[in-house]
Amino acid sequence: MARLASTAIVLAIALAAGTAQAQQQRPATSGAREAGPTAQILTSVPQNGMTVTHWYKQNVYDPSDNKIGEIMDVLVDRDGRIGAFIVGVGGFLGAGEKDVAVPFNAVQMTTKDKNKHYLVMNSTKDALKNAKGFKYDRTNMTWIPEEQPATTGSPAAPAQRPVNR
């Protein structure tokens, strides 16, 4: 009986080792994408780094402390730098709102009320309302001028904004 138990254990170990070896020797799938060089893994975060949540979906105020809009999207270039913000202005509960693009350096971050982040832009709500508008093209996942036909749906139907995830 002891011999049967030890034989079963040896077989189980051999089977497990064979399975592990077969998994290691499995060839790469032909549909694999080339991902570039091995990614660098950081052991600490950049000291001056700030999360995008300091801007995204945050209200923007004029210098007189009047709300003039809300950051609807953060546009990042291929080098990973924030190049522009899409600011939603006007409307009520999203209806009738216009989206305009402003450069990253147009929005200044300051603090108020116990160091709460606060975004200020040297502009007015009227200036933003009168600026060129943009709409989100869901097919190409990019912002396009509002007068340009979208690639999804009918040209008269406004494209919907990106969905928060």
Secondary structure, 3 states (H helix, E strand, C coil): CHHHHHHHHHHHHHHHHHHHHHHHCCCCCCCCCCCCCCCCCCCCCCCCCCCHHHCCCCEEECCCCCEEEEEEEEEECCCCCEEEEEEEECCECCECCEEEEEEHHHEEEEEECCCEEEEEECCCHHHHHCCCCEEEECCCCEEEECCCCCCCCCCCCCCCCCCCC
